[in-house]
């Protein structure tokens, strides 16, 4: 991905900063659009990256918006998404957030508990209106991913469990200010084993049929997102195989002809186009390893500290130099968890070299913080 022109361009920028390859994002969106089957609708998950420049490109591609906070709903509207293209999920929506979304007449709330149903109904009643809801179901499907980003098991906090279904049906009959529109499922993130999605289809088929038998036909089935990317070799698979992903659902999902199929993709759209660019501040000789100390830390990219996540690390000041040494690549933050990678193979590296931490376009800049009173990180966009 990187070449000498990038390196020369980056030298004029104060580090650390996030770099976004907007041409790659456009190519990814084009590949996604070509792969979408008829009757499938994609909502982009803003939680992956809500930068206005990125959102405007995604809106231009014709995607809807999946939001998990009132401010994400507001950001989506500010960036041109229509209210009828916005879904609002999240296990802990506040009254303020719900009221705002009702006032905007968004497409749908994805509701995660029986009590939330009652709260939305009451707030809609106060406004003398009816608002659309989908029920988020916990399908008890293992996503085979990191435990912190698994969301579809009964032990997780998300969604309504099957043992609550009878109570749910009775409750829906009594609530006059909500309209049942769909069923929503989401089993986790960074899923690369597509058999998890096949298992999800099996459960969705069963649950959808159960609701149909109870005379509750969903207008849409929302299968969530979670499609992973190749963090190990980002240049070999810069754009994920969307066709293979959708083929699983086309093959194994059984639904009524009129039911629309919704997805909430985030990481697979934006992760590959973003990199964290940093400089080497110091080289430090340790007892068992040598350290590269960067000017970026866990305040700029939290995923390695939070999830023990892997990101490919490159010395882009020495693109053509041979790999000669192993370093522990760490940041300046006063935490031992502030480490981007151990025994990272790199060329012989010097103070001032530019380092790229790849595949950081999702859950990177959006999770940055001001811990240690760090400066707010900047963003650079380039075709």
N, C-alpha and C positions, 0 to 999 in steps of 0.2 A: 504493500500500500504506500509506504513512504519512500521518497526519493530525495535527491540532493536539493531539488527546488524547495521541497517542504522544509528541509533543515535550514536553508538560507533564509526562508521566509520567517521561520520561528525565531531566529536569532534576534530579530527586532522586537520581539514581544517579551514582556516581563512574565516570568514563570512563577508559579504554576498556572496553567489555564486549560480549559477544555477545548479541544479542536473537533469540529464536526465537518465531515466530508459530505456536503449536501448532494453532490452528484451521486454518491453511493446510496444515499437515502432515496433519491428520486428513482434510481434503478430498482431498489428494493420494493418501493411502492408500485412500480410498473409490473414487476414480477408477481407481486401479490394480486393485483387487479386482474392479471391474465389468468390466475389460478382459481379465482373465486367461482364456485359453481353457481348456477342460477338459483335464486331464492335464498342465497346465503348473504348475510349482512355483517359487515365488520365494524366494530366500535374500537377505536384506538384507546388503550389504557393509559390515561394521562399520568398515572403514578410512575410510569417508567421514565418519562421525561416530558415536563410540561413547558419547555422553553417556547416562547411565542413564535420564534422563527421556525422551529420544527413543527409546531402545531399548524401553522399556516400552510406549510407544504403538505401535511397530512390531510388537512381540510380540503385543499385544492385537489387532492387525489380522490376525494369523494367518500372518505370514511366518516363514520360517526364518532362519538366520544363516550368513553366509559370513565366515570368519575367516582371517587371515593371520599370526597369532601365537598362542602359548600363552596370553598374557594376554587376547587377544580371545576365545578359547574360554572362558576363565574368566569374563570380563565377560558373555558371552552367557548362560552358566549362571546367574550371579548375578541376571540380569534376567529369568529365567523361561523362556528358550528350552529346549526339551527337547533332550537329548543326540542324539536321533534326528532333530533338525532342523538339526544343525550340520555344515557341511563345513569342512575345514581345508586351505587352499591355501598357496602360498608356496614360493619357489625355495630357501630356506635354512632349513628347519626344524631346530632343534637336537634332540639326543637327549632333553633334558629336556622340550621341548615335545611331542615325539612320544609319549614315555612318559605324559605327563599326559593327552593326548587319547585314547590307547589305554585308559587307566584309566577314562576317562569314557564309553567305548563310543560315541563320536560316530558319526554316520551314515557319514562317508566322508572319507578323505584324498584330496585332489587331488595326485597325485604328478608331479613335474616332471623327474625324471631316472632313469636306470637304477640309479645308485648309491643314490638315495633309496629306490627299491623294495627293494633288498637290505637297507638299514638298517632300514626299517620291518618287514620280514619277520623280521630277527634280533631286534629288540626285542620283537616279538609272540611269537616263539618262546620268549624268556626268560620271558615271562608265561604261556606255555602257552595261547595264545589265537589266534584268527584275526580279523584286522581288515579292514574294507572299504576298497578303494582304487578311485579312478578315475584314468585316465591323462590327464594334460594334454598335448594335442597342439599343436604349433606348426603352424598351418594355412598359414602364409606368405600372409596376407591383409593388405593395406594398409588401415589404418583411416582414412586421410586426416585425421589429427589431429596434434597436436604430437609431435615426435620423442621427447620425454621420457615421453610417456604412450601410445606405441605399443608393443604387447606381442606382436603376432602374426607378426612377420617372423623369418626364420631368423637374422638378425644379432642378435636380442634374446636375453636370457639365459633366457627363460621356455620351459618345455615341452620335449617330446621331438620331435625332427625326424623326418620320414618316412624318411630314410636309416637310422634306428636301428630301424625297425619289425621287421625280421626278428630282430634280436638281442633286441628286447623280447619277441617271441612265445616265443622259446626260453627266455628268462629266466623268464617267467611260468609255464612248465611245471614249473620246478624249485622254485618258492617255495611252500611248503606252509602258511604262516601268514598269507597275505593272500588276499583274495577279490576278484576282478575284478568291479566293479559298473558302471563307466561310462566314458565318454569326456568329457573336459573341454576346452573351448576358450575363449579370451579374447583379443581382438585389440587392445584399447586402451580409452581413456576419452575422454569428451566428443566422441562421434561423433554428428554431425548429418546426415551424408550416409548415408541408409539403404541406398544401393547397396552399402556395405561389408558390411552384414549379409546382403544377398542373395548376395554373393560368398562370405561365410562359409558360408551354407547349402549352396551348391554343393560347397564343399570338405568340409563335414561329411558330406554325402551320399556322396561318394566314399570318405572314410576309414571311415565307418560300414560301408559295403558291403565294404570290404577286410577289416575285422575279422570281419564275419559269415562271409565266405568262409574265414577261418582258424579258424572255429568258436569265435569269441569274441564272443558277442552281449552287448552292453551293456544293462543294465537301464534305464539312463538316459543321456541326452545332455545335458550341461551346456554351454549356449551362452554362459556368462559374462554380462557386462553391457556397460557402456560408453555407454549412451544419454545424449546430451548435453542441455543446457538452453539457453535463450535468455538469455545474459548481457547482451546489448545492451539488450533491452526486457523486463525481468523482469515488469512488470505486465501486459504484453500476452499473455504465455504463462507464467503462474505455475505452471500444471500442464501437464506435457508430454503429448503425444498418445500415450498408451500403446497405444491401439487400433491406430494406424497402425504402431507398432513391432511389435506382436505379429502383425499382418497379414502382414508380410514373412515371418515364420517359418511361419505357417500356410500360406502360399502356396508357399514354395520349399523348405521342409525336408521331406525324404522319410525317414520312419522306420517301423519296425515297429509294429504296433498296440499291442504291450505296452510299448514303450519310453516312459518318462516323460521330459518335457522340463523341464530346470531352467534357471533364470536367476539371476544375481547382480547385482541392481540396487542402486546406492548413491546416486550424485549426483542422478539423476533423481527420487529420492524426497525427499531432504532439503535439497538446495542452495537452493531458492527460499525456504524458510521461515526462513533465517538471515541476519542482517545484522550487520556490525561497526559499532558506534556509537562515535564518537570526538568529541573537541572540538578546535577550532582553538586552538593555543597561540600562534602568531605568524603574522603576515603579513610577508613579506620581499620587497623589491623587488630583482629581478635585472637583469642586463644585457639578456637577451632574453625573460625571462618573470618573472611574479610567482609566489612560492611560498606555498602554504598549508602550514604545518607543524603536523601533528596530534599528539595524544598517543598515537595508535596507530601501530605501525610493522610492519616485516616480521616482528617477533617475534610479533605477533598474527595477521597474515595474510601467509603466505609466498608464495602463488601468483604475485602479480605479479613478485616478484623472481626466483622459481625458473623459472616458465614464461612470463614476460612476459604473464601472463593478464590479460584485461580484466574489470573489475568496474564496474558503473554506480555513480557517486558522486553523492550528493545532499546539498544543504544543507537539512536538515529544520527548521532554525530560521526559514527564509524560504521556506516552501513555495509561497507565492503571489506571490513577487517575480519580476520578469522576469529572464531570463538576460542578463547584461551583460558578464561578464568571463571570461577564460581563465586558469586557474591550473595550475601543476604541483603536484599534491597529494602531499606527502611525509611521512615519519615522522621520529622523533627518533633513530633508530639510526645508529651511526657507520659506515655503509656507503652508498656512492653508489647502490647498487641498491635502497635503501629508498625506493621510489617507487611510489605506487598508481596514478598516471595523469598523463600530460602533456597540457597544453592542454585541461584539463577545463573545460567550459562550465558556469558557476555564476552565481547572483546575486552582487551585490556582497557580499562576505563579511567578517565582523568577528571579532576575537578572541572566543572563547567560544561561537561558533556550533556547533551540533551537526551532525555529518556522518555520514551513513549510507553504508556501503560494502555494496552489495547482493549477493544471491545467494552468500552466504558460509557457508551451512549445511553444505556439503560441503568437506572438505579445508581448513577454516579453523581453527576452534578446536583440532581434533585435531592440527594441525601447528604449533601455537604453541610457543614456547620461552622459556627464561629468559635468553637471550643478553643481555649488558649488565646482568645481574642484574635483569632486569625482573620486576615483580610478576606472579604468576599471574593470568590474565584470568578475570573473573567471567562468569556466564551468567544471563540474565533470560528467563523464559518467560511468555508472555501470550497468552490467547485473543483 
